[in-house]
Amino acid sequence: MLRNYFKIAWRNLKKHKAFSFINIFGLAVGIAAFWLIALYVTDELSYDRYNTKSDRIFRVVQHGTWNSGKFDLAVTSAPYAAALKSDFPQVEQTARIDPEGGGKITVGDKTINEGGMLFTDNAILKIFSYQFLQGDAQTALSKPQSIVLTKTLAETLFGDAESAINKTISIEGTATNVTGVIADVPVNSHFTFKALRSLPEGFTSNWDDSGIYTYVLLKDADSKNAIEAASDQFFGKYLKKQMGDMKFRLELQPLTSIHLHSNLGYELGSNGNITYIYVFGITALLILVIAVINYVNLATARSSIRIKEIGVRKVIGSDRGQLITMFFAESVLLTFIATLIAAVLIQLSLPYFNQLSGKTLVLMQFGTVQTVAMFVGFSLFTGILSGTYPAMFLSGFGTINSMKGQLGNQMATIFFRKSLVVFQFVITIVMIVGSCVIYQQLRFAMNKDLGFNKAQTLTFHINNRDVRGKVAALRAQLLQNPNIEDVSTAGNPIGNNNLNSGGLNAGTGESESLLVQKLTIDEDFIPTLQIKMNKGRNFSKEITSDVNESIVVNQTLVDKLGIKDAVGRRVKIGEDDKRNPIMRTIVGVAKDFNTYSLQHKILPLVLSLPQDAGDKDNLYIRVGKNNIQASLAYIKQVYATFDIENKPEFRFLDQNFAAQYQTEQKQGSILLIFTILAISIACLGLFGLVTFTAEQRIKEIGIRKVLGASVTSIVSLLSTDLMKLVIIATLIACPIAYFAMDKWLQDFEYKITINWWVFLLAGGGASIVALATISIQSIKAAITNPVKSLKSE
C-alpha cells in the first residue's frame, strides 16, 4: 500500500510540474542554507573539544574594580600557576603560556622568521591532547632550551618530520634542542602555534605584572566553584600588597567556552561570539520554515483541485488515516527529492562559503554514514513537518461535500494561509534591516575619524635589534625620498588591540588610581600620525630630560582624573625593582585618538619615550598619496641596506583596524547572502500562490476582459490582497528588527544611530520585489486571450 502511495505521489508531482518545481526548488534552497549554517555552527561549537580532558581544563582569568577603574584580563602574572597548585589540592596540573616566543630560526643556511612560537611549561603537554609524532610527551619540555615543533614547521626546517628530532636549531642566536614533533594543532582551537618552547629556568615576575596565560587541570570539574569562592583570600594573600584595595575576582573559564563566551582584554587568539551562533541558528531555522510554509500554502491553496479526488477515494473505501498517509507520502517524496538537490547545491557552494566564512567545512563533516543518515532522517522529519497541516486539512473534507466540490467555510484556512505569508515576510524584512544596519556600522567603522591619519601610514616590526639602534640614520635616509612624509617608531603597532596597561596615580589616595594604556613612542610619532595636541607640547629631542621625566597623556585620562590643568602635574606611573615610585611630569595633552577598534572605547593613555633602543621595534612611515608602490619599493631598498636578512612586512594602519572587524564583515556577508535566499524563497511562494489564484479565477478574468476590464485592473485584482499582507508584515517586522539590531550594536562603543529610512528601505524593497514577483504572473494572466479562458473546461 505504501508503495502505491509513493507512485500516486510521483504522478501528482509530474502532473503539476510548475507547483512541484516551486516546492522542490524552494525547499532545496532552504535545506541547503540550513545545512550550511548547521555546519558552520557545529564547527564553532566544537572548539577545543578535541582535548580528551577538556571538561577538566580551565583558563585562569582575573577581574578587578575600584573607584575609578576596572580590568577584565585573560592574562595573569607568572606566580599564579605555582600558587594555585600549592593552595588548592583540587588542582592536578598548571601550565603557563608566554606568547612572546617568536623569533628568527636558523638551521644550517636556512633562516626563517616564525612568530607562532610560545614559551610554556612541560605540564602543557599533560593538560592538552597534542598528538606526538616524535619524542616523549612526558618530558619534551622539561629541560631549558627545548622546543617541540609542529609537523608543518618541522617539514619547513628539515624537509620531513622524522629527521627533526634531537636536532639543534638556533633561535635568535640561542641553541635550542628539538625534543619532539607533534601533529599540527587543530584549527578549532582557541589558540594555535607552530612550536612550543620551554620557559627559561626560574621564570617569574611580580604579582601585578600580568602578561602570562595560566591554565589548570582540575581533578574534578565541580571543584571550580570552590576555587573561585576563595578569590578574596587569594587576593589578600598574594596580590593586595602590590595592587592595593579593590574588588578582585578570580575566574576559571571552562576551556570549551573560551572561543564563544570570552571577550576579555589580551585574548590569546581571535575568539568568536555566541550571539552570532544564536543569530545564525535562528536564521537557518527561519529559512527552512519559509520553505516549509511555501509547501503548506500551495498544498492548502490547491485544495479546490483535489477535493473531488478526495471524495472519490472516500467513496471507494479510503478512510481518513489512509488519506493522511497518502498526503504524507507525497510530502516525504517531495522533501527527499529536494534534499538530494540540496546536497548538490551544498557541494557546489561550499568552496565559496568556506572562503567567505574562513572555514574548511566539507559536506561529510560528520562522517559519510552519519551524514547520509542525518539527510534521510532530516528528509523524513521535514516531510512530515511540512505535510502535517495539508494532510489533516485535505483528509478532513466530508464525502458528500467532496463529491459536490464544495469546500465549505474556508475563512479559517484562508486566514491561516495569509498568516503564513505575513510570517514569511516578517522574517525577510527583519533580515533585510539586519543586513543594512551591519553594512552601515562597518562602513562607519572603516571611515570614522580615529584622531590620526591611518590612510597613508604603514608600520612593520623591526626584527633586528641592531637596526633599532640605527633608527635615526634609517629615518634620515628614508626621508630623502620626497614621497615619504615622516618616519617614527613605537613599541607597538596600534590597531591590533594589544597595548600594554598599568596603573597611574595622580595623588596620594587610591581613589585617584587609574588603569591606563601605555605606549612607548619617539619624538616623531605624534607628527607622523598627525595627532593634534590639546594642551602643552610634544616630546622634544632638544630636551634630554624628557626620556626619564616626561609623559604625554590623552584627553580621556585628564577627564578621568578630573583636573583642569594637567600640564606640569606630577604623577606616579609605577614602581621600580626596589618598590620605589616612578614619577613623571605631564608635559602635553594629546587629542583623543583610537588605539583599538571601535568595539572598544578610548581609554586613558600614557605616552612615554623609550628607555633604550630595543623599545623602538615598530617603524611607522607616512607616505604620500601619489605612487605608493614606488614608495614601498624605496622603503624595501633602503631597509635592506640596514638589515640584509629580514624583509619588512608592511601593514597599513587602516588594515590593522579593518582586521578587527573581520568577524563582523564575514558574518554580515553571510547574513546578506541568506537574506537574499530568504527573499527568493518567499517570493517563489508568492509566485506559486498568484499562479494558482490566476488559474482558479481564469474564467472570471476572461469575463472581466470581455466586459472591458483593463490589464491594470486585473493585475490589481490579483495582487492587492497579497500586497496588503506584505505591508502588514513590514509593520510587524520594523519593531522586531529595531530591537534586534539595537542589541547587536551594543558590542560597539562607537556606533551609528538606526535611521527610520532603513525600515522604509527594507519594507519598500521587500514590497517592490514581491510586487514584481506577483505582477509577472498577474500580467501574464491579464493578457491571455479571453476566448481561450472561457472555452476551456
Residue pairs with C-beta under 8 A, 6 or more apart in sequence:
1 322
1 325
2 325
2 329
5 325
5 326
5 329
5 330
6 329
6 333
8 326
8 329
8 330
9 326
9 329
9 330
9 333
9 334
10 333
12 20
12 330
13 20
13 24
13 330
13 333
13 334
13 337
14 20
16 302
18 688
18 691
19 298
19 302
19 688
19 691
19 692
20 334
22 294
22 298
22 684
22 685
22 687
22 688
23 294
23 295
23 298
23 334
23 338
23 688
24 334
24 337
24 338
24 341
25 338
25 341
25 684
26 291
26 294
26 295
26 681
26 684
26 685
27 291
27 292
27 294
27 295
27 334
27 335
27 338
27 342
27 382
27 386
28 338
28 339
28 341
28 342
28 345
29 291
29 342
29 345
29 677
29 680
29 681
30 287
30 288
30 290
30 291
30 292
30 677
30 681
31 288
31 291
31 338
31 339
31 342
31 378
31 382
32 342
32 345
32 346
32 349
33 284
33 287
33 288
33 674
33 677
34 284
34 285
34 287
34 288
35 342
35 346
36 346
36 349
36 350
36 353
36 361
37 280
37 281
37 283
37 284
37 674
38 284
39 359
39 361
39 365
40 280
40 353
40 357
40 359
40 361
40 670
41 277
41 280
41 281
41 284
42 365
42 366
43 188
43 359
43 361
43 365
44 259
44 260
44 272
44 277
45 260
45 277
46 188
47 188
47 189
47 190
47 256
47 258
47 259
47 260
47 272
48 54
48 57
48 188
48 189
48 190
48 255
48 256
48 258
48 259
49 188
49 256
50 129
50 186
50 188
50 189
51 57
51 128
51 129
51 255
52 129
53 127
53 129
53 217
54 255
54 256
55 221
55 254
55 256
56 92
56 217
56 218
56 219
56 220
56 221
57 127
57 128
57 215
57 216
57 217
57 218
57 254
57 255
58 215
58 216
58 218
58 224
58 252
58 253
58 254
58 255
59 74
59 213
59 214
59 215
59 216
59 252
59 253
59 255
59 258
60 76
60 80
60 84
60 214
60 215
60 216
60 250
60 251
60 252
60 253
61 72
61 73
61 74
61 75
61 76
61 250
61 251
61 252
61 253
61 262
61 264
62 71
62 73
62 76
62 210
62 248
62 249
62 250
62 251
63 70
63 71
63 72
63 73
63 248
63 249
63 251
64 70
64 71
64 243
64 246
64 247
64 248
64 249
65 246
65 247
66 244
66 245
66 246
66 247
66 510
66 511
66 513
67 510
67 511
67 513
68 511
68 512
68 513
68 514
68 560
69 513
69 514
69 515
69 560
70 515
71 265
71 501
71 515
72 264
72 265
73 210
73 264
73 265
73 266
74 213
74 262
74 264
74 265
74 266
74 267
74 268
75 210
75 211
75 212
75 213
75 265
75 266
76 210
76 212
76 213
76 214
77 205
77 206
77 207
77 208
77 209
77 210
77 211
77 212
78 96
78 203
78 204
78 205
78 209
78 212
79 204
79 205
79 207
79 238
80 96
80 212
80 214
81 94
81 95
81 96
81 121
81 214
81 216
82 94
83 234
83 238
84 91
84 94
84 214
84 216
84 227
85 91
85 93
85 94
85 216
87 230
87 234
87 237
88 223
88 226
88 227
88 230
90 218
90 219
90 220
90 223
90 226
90 227
91 216
91 217
91 218
91 219
91 227
92 216
92 217
92 218
92 219
93 123
93 126
93 127
93 216
93 217
94 121
94 123
94 214
94 215
94 216
94 217
95 120
95 121
95 123
95 124
95 127
95 214
95 215
95 216
96 120
96 121
96 199
96 203
96 212
96 213
96 214
96 215
97 118
97 119
97 120
97 124
97 191
97 212
97 213
97 214
97 215
97 268
98 118
98 119
98 120
98 199
98 203
98 211
98 212
98 213
99 118
99 119
99 213
99 268
100 119
101 117
101 118
101 119
101 195
101 196
101 197
102 113
102 114
102 115
102 116
102 117
103 113
103 114
103 117
103 171
103 172
103 463
104 111
104 112
104 113
104 114
104 171
104 172
104 463
104 645
104 646
105 111
105 112
105 113
105 114
105 157
105 169
105 170
105 171
106 169
106 170
106 171
107 157
107 158
107 167
107 169
107 170
110 157
111 645
112 156
112 157
113 463
113 646
114 153
114 194
114 195
116 192
116 193
116 194
116 195
117 147
117 171
117 193
117 194
117 195
117 196
117 197
118 193
118 195
118 196
118 197
119 197
119 198
119 199
119 200
119 203
120 141
120 196
120 197
120 198
120 199
121 141
121 198
121 199
122 139
122 140
122 141
122 142
122 198
124 141
124 196
124 215
125 137
125 138
125 140
125 141
125 148
125 196
126 137
126 138
126 217
127 215
127 216
127 217
130 137
130 148
130 182
130 183
130 185
131 182
131 183
132 140
132 180
132 181
132 182
133 151
133 161
133 162
133 181
133 182
133 183
134 161
134 162
134 164
134 165
134 180
134 181
135 148
135 165
135 179
135 180
135 181
136 179
136 180
137 180
139 179
140 146
140 148
140 179
140 180
141 148
141 179
141 180
141 196
141 197
141 198
142 198
143 177
143 179
143 198
144 198
144 200
144 201
145 174
145 175
145 176
145 177
145 198
146 176
146 177
146 179
146 197
146 198
147 169
147 171
147 176
147 177
147 178
147 179
147 195
147 196
147 197
147 198
148 178
148 179
148 180
148 181
148 182
148 195
148 196
149 157
149 161
149 164
149 178
149 180
149 181
149 182
149 194
149 195
150 181
150 182
150 183
150 184
150 185
150 193
150 194
150 195
151 161
151 181
151 182
151 183
151 184
152 184
152 194
153 194
153 195
154 160
154 161
154 164
154 178
154 181
155 161
157 164
157 169
158 164
158 167
161 181
162 181
164 178
164 181
165 178
165 179
165 180
165 181
166 177
166 178
166 179
167 177
167 178
168 175
168 176
168 177
168 178
169 175
169 176
169 178
170 176
171 197
176 197
185 192
185 193
187 360
189 269
190 255
190 258
190 259
190 262
190 268
190 269
190 271
191 268
191 269
192 269
205 211
205 212
206 242
207 238
207 239
207 241
207 242
207 243
208 239
208 242
208 243
208 503
210 266
211 266
213 268
215 255
216 252
218 224
218 227
218 252
221 254
224 252
224 254
227 250
227 252
228 249
228 250
228 251
228 252
230 250
231 248
231 249
231 250
232 248
234 250
235 243
235 248
235 250
239 248
244 510
244 513
245 510
253 261
253 262
258 271
259 271
259 272
260 271
260 272
260 273
260 274
260 277
261 274
262 271
263 271
263 273
265 501
266 498
270 662
270 663
272 663
273 663
273 747
275 744
275 747
276 663
276 667
279 667
279 671
280 667
280 670
280 671
283 431
283 671
283 674
286 427
286 678
287 427
287 674
287 677
287 678
287 681
288 382
289 423
289 427
290 424
290 427
290 428
290 678
290 681
290 682
290 685
291 681
292 382
292 385
292 386
293 420
293 421
293 423
293 424
293 685
294 424
294 681
294 682
294 684
294 685
294 688
295 331
295 334
295 386
295 387
295 390
296 386
296 389
296 390
296 417
296 420
297 417
297 420
297 421
297 685
297 688
297 689
298 685
298 688
298 689
298 692
299 327
299 331
299 387
299 389
299 390
299 394
300 389
300 390
300 393
300 394
300 413
300 416
300 417
301 417
301 689
301 692
301 693
302 692
303 393
303 394
303 397
303 407
303 413
304 405
304 407
304 696
306 394
307 397
307 401
307 402
307 405
307 406
307 407
308 402
308 403
308 405
310 323
310 394
310 395
310 397
310 402
311 397
311 399
311 400
311 401
311 402
311 403
311 404
312 402
312 403
313 322
313 323
313 326
314 323
314 399
314 402
315 399
315 403
318 326
320 395
320 396
323 391
323 394
323 395
324 391
324 392
324 395
327 387
327 390
327 391
327 394
327 395
328 383
328 384
328 387
328 391
330 387
331 383
331 384
331 386
331 387
331 390
331 391
332 379
332 380
332 383
332 384
332 387
333 383
334 383
335 379
335 380
335 382
335 383
335 386
336 379
336 383
338 379
339 375
339 378
339 379
339 382
343 363
343 375
346 363
347 363
350 361
350 362
350 363
353 359
353 361
353 670
354 360
354 361
356 666
356 669
356 670
356 673
357 666
357 670
358 662
358 666
363 371
364 371
365 371
366 374
389 416
393 413
397 407
397 408
401 407
401 408
418 721
418 725
421 685
421 686
421 689
421 722
421 725
421 726
421 729
422 725
422 728
422 729
422 732
423 729
424 682
424 685
424 729
425 682
425 725
425 726
425 729
425 730
425 733
425 766
425 770
426 729
426 732
426 733
426 736
427 678
427 682
427 733
428 675
428 678
428 679
428 682
428 766
429 729
429 730
429 733
429 734
429 737
429 762
429 763
429 766
430 733
430 736
430 737
430 740
431 671
431 674
431 675
431 678
431 679
432 675
432 679
432 761
432 762
432 765
432 766
433 733
433 734
433 737
433 738
433 741
433 758
433 759
433 762
434 671
434 675
434 737
434 740
434 741
434 744
435 668
435 671
435 672
435 675
436 758
436 761
436 762
437 741
437 744
437 745
437 752
437 754
437 758
438 664
438 667
438 668
438 671
438 672
438 741
438 744
439 668
439 672
440 752
440 758
441 664
441 745
441 748
441 751
441 752
442 661
442 664
442 665
442 668
444 598
444 750
444 751
444 752
445 597
445 598
445 657
445 661
445 748
445 750
446 654
446 657
446 658
446 661
448 598
448 750
450 593
450 594
450 657
451 531
451 532
451 591
451 592
451 593
451 594
452 529
452 530
452 531
452 593
452 653
453 529
453 530
453 622
454 495
454 652
454 653
454 654
454 657
455 652
455 654
456 485
456 622
456 623
456 624
456 625
456 628
456 652
457 528
457 529
457 620
457 621
457 622
457 623
457 652
457 653
458 620
458 621
458 623
458 632
458 650
458 651
458 652
458 653
459 493
459 618
459 619
459 620
459 621
459 650
459 651
459 652
459 653
459 656
460 618
460 619
460 648
460 649
460 650
460 651
461 493
461 617
461 618
461 619
461 649
462 468
462 471
462 489
462 616
462 617
462 618
462 619
462 643
463 643
463 646
464 642
464 643
464 645
464 646
465 613
465 614
466 643
467 474
467 642
467 643
468 489
468 613
468 614
468 615
468 616
468 617
469 613
470 642
471 489
471 522
471 613
471 616
471 619
473 642
474 487
474 619
474 638
474 639
474 642
475 487
475 488
475 524
477 638
477 641
478 484
478 487
478 621
478 634
478 635
478 638
479 486
479 487
481 631
481 634
482 624
483 623
483 624
483 626
483 627
483 630
483 631
483 634
484 621
484 622
484 623
484 624
484 631
484 634
484 635
485 528
485 622
485 623
485 624
486 524
486 527
486 528
486 621
486 622
487 524
487 528
487 619
487 620
487 621
487 622
488 521
488 522
488 523
488 524
488 525
488 527
488 528
488 529
488 619
488 620
489 521
489 522
489 524
489 525
489 610
489 616
489 617
489 618
489 619
489 620
490 519
490 520
490 521
490 522
490 525
490 616
490 618
490 620
491 500
491 519
491 520
491 521
491 610
491 615
491 616
491 617
491 618
492 498
492 499
492 500
492 519
492 520
492 618
493 618
493 651
493 653
493 656
494 519
494 594
494 595
494 596
494 653
494 656
495 595
495 596
495 597
495 653
495 656
495 657
495 659
495 660
496 656
496 659
496 660
497 596
497 597
497 600
497 660
499 517
499 518
499 519
499 595
499 596
500 517
500 518
500 519
501 515
501 516
501 517
501 518
502 515
502 516
502 518
502 573
502 574
502 606
503 513
503 514
503 515
503 516
503 572
503 573
503 574
504 513
504 514
504 515
504 516
504 557
504 571
504 572
504 573
504 604
504 606
505 512
505 513
505 514
505 571
505 572
506 512
506 514
506 561
506 563
506 569
506 571
506 572
512 561
514 557
514 560
514 561
514 604
515 603
515 604
516 557
516 603
516 604
516 605
516 606
517 595
517 603
517 604
517 605
517 606
518 573
518 605
518 606
518 608
519 595
519 605
519 606
519 607
519 608
520 607
520 608
520 609
520 610
520 615
521 539
521 607
521 608
521 609
521 610
522 539
522 609
522 610
522 616
523 538
523 539
523 540
523 541
523 546
523 609
525 531
525 607
525 620
526 533
526 538
526 539
526 552
526 590
526 607
527 538
528 620
528 621
528 622
529 593
529 620
529 622
530 622
531 590
531 591
531 593
532 590
532 591
533 588
533 589
533 590
533 591
534 555
534 589
534 590
534 591
535 565
535 566
535 567
535 588
535 589
536 552
536 566
536 567
536 586
536 587
536 588
536 589
537 587
537 588
538 552
538 588
539 546
539 550
539 552
539 587
539 588
539 609
540 546
543 550
546 587
546 609
547 609
547 610
547 611
548 611
549 584
549 585
550 584
550 585
550 586
550 587
550 608
550 609
551 571
551 573
551 584
551 585
551 586
551 587
551 606
551 607
551 608
552 586
552 587
552 588
552 589
552 590
552 606
552 607
552 608
553 566
553 586
553 588
553 589
553 590
553 604
553 605
553 606
553 607
554 589
554 590
554 591
554 592
554 593
554 602
554 604
554 605
554 607
555 589
555 590
555 591
555 592
556 592
556 602
556 603
556 604
556 605
557 566
557 604
557 605
557 606
558 566
558 589
560 604
563 569
566 586
566 589
567 586
567 587
567 588
567 589
568 585
568 586
568 587
569 585
569 586
570 583
570 584
570 585
571 583
571 584
571 585
571 586
572 581
572 582
572 583
573 582
573 583
573 584
573 606
573 608
574 581
574 582
575 581
575 582
576 582
584 608
590 605
590 607
592 602
593 602
594 602
594 657
595 602
595 603
595 605
596 603
596 660
597 657
597 660
597 661
598 748
598 749
598 750
598 751
599 660
599 747
599 748
599 749
600 749
601 749
601 750
610 616
619 648
621 635
623 631
623 632
624 631
632 650
635 648
635 650
636 647
636 648
639 647
639 648
640 647
679 766
679 769
682 770
683 769
683 770
683 773
684 773
686 722
686 770
686 773
686 774
687 773
687 774
687 776
687 777
689 722
690 718
690 719
690 722
690 773
690 774
690 777
690 778
691 777
693 718
694 701
694 718
694 777
694 778
694 780
694 781
697 718
698 781
698 784
698 789
698 792
699 789
699 790
699 792
701 714
701 717
701 781
701 782
701 784
701 786
701 789
702 784
702 786
702 787
702 788
702 789
702 790
703 786
703 790
704 713
704 714
704 717
705 714
705 782
705 786
705 789
706 786
706 790
711 779
711 782
711 783
714 778
714 781
714 782
715 775
715 778
715 779
715 782
718 774
718 777
718 778
718 781
718 782
719 771
719 774
719 775
719 778
722 770
722 774
723 767
723 770
723 771
723 774
726 766
726 767
726 770
726 771
727 763
727 767
729 766
730 759
730 762
730 763
730 766
730 767
733 762
733 763
734 759
734 762
734 763
737 759
737 762
738 754
738 759
741 754
742 754
745 751
745 752
745 754
